[in-house]
Structure formats: structure tokens, C-alpha cells
């Protein structure tokens, strides 16, 4: 585990960077031209970045970026 101290301005910048990265990955996940392996890699990375964002975001902000889980219906 690694601990880092940020001042208020740095926290806002981190928030901005993480939001932009999450937005970009959501766009990529919605792109039908990408195959399954690429989407799986993006999803794994998305979960890591989302957990980072969860440490500084409010629950309302998090709900915007929560991935919808697909359930296999049989």
C-alpha cells in the first residue's frame, strides 16, 4: 500500500483526470468495433481507475460511473 498526501488543488486535478479517463473508457466500451478481448482489458483497467476515483468521489458521483453488470439469462 502506498500513501500520498495531496493539497486541495491537486485533489481537484486528480478528480478531473480520473473522470476523463473513466469517460474515455466508457466510450471505448460502447464501441461495437472493438472485440471482446480488448473490451475485457478495458474493463479490468476501468475497475482499477474506478476504485481510485471511489476514494475521492461522493456516492452520487460514483453512481454515474458504475458499470452495469450483464447477467446471463437462461
C-alpha positions in Angstrom: 0.0 0.0 0.0 1.2 3.5 -0.8 0.1 6.7 0.9 0.2 10.1 -0.8 -0.8 13.5 0.5 -2.4 15.9 -1.9 -3.3 19.6 -1.4 -6.8 20.8 -2.4 -5.7 21.8 -5.9 -4.0 18.5 -6.5 -7.1 16.7 -5.4 -9.3 18.6 -7.8 -6.8 17.8 -10.6 -6.8 14.1 -9.7 -10.6 14.1 -9.7 -10.6 15.7 -13.2 -8.0 13.3 -14.6 -9.8 10.2 -13.2 -13.2 11.4 -14.5 -11.8 12.0 -18.0 -10.2 8.6 -18.0 -13.4 6.9 -16.9 -15.4 8.8 -19.5 -13.0 7.7 -22.2 -13.1 4.1 -21.2 -16.9 4.1 -21.1 -16.9 5.4 -24.7 -14.5 2.7 -25.7 -16.7 0.0 -24.0 -19.6 1.2 -26.0 -17.7 1.0 -29.3 -19.0 -2.0 -31.3 -15.9 -2.1 -33.4 -13.8 -3.4 -30.5 -13.6 -7.1 -29.9 -14.1 -9.0 -26.7 -10.5 -9.3 -25.6 -9.9 -5.5 -25.9 -13.2 -4.8 -24.0 -12.1 -7.2 -21.2 -8.8 -5.4 -20.9 -10.6 -2.0 -20.8 -13.0 -3.4 -18.2 -10.1 -4.6 -15.9 -8.5 -1.2 -16.2 -11.8 0.6 -15.6 -12.3 -1.2 -12.4 -8.9 -0.1 -11.1 -9.4 3.5 -12.0 -13.0 3.4 -10.6 -11.7 2.2 -7.3 -9.2 5.1 -7.2 -12.0 7.5 -8.1 -14.2 6.0 -5.3 -11.7 7.2 -2.7 -12.3 10.9 -3.5 -15.8 11.0 -5.0 -19.3 11.2 -3.4 -21.7 8.3 -3.8 -23.8 10.4 -6.2 -20.7 11.0 -8.4 -19.9 7.3 -8.2 -23.3 6.2 -9.4 -22.6 8.0 -12.7 -19.6 5.8 -13.4 -20.9 2.5 -12.1 -20.7 -0.2 -14.7 -23.8 -2.1 -15.5 -23.3 -5.8 -14.9 -24.7 -8.1 -17.6 -26.4 -11.2 -16.2 -26.7 -14.2 -18.4 -30.3 -15.2 -18.7 -31.1 -18.8 -19.5 
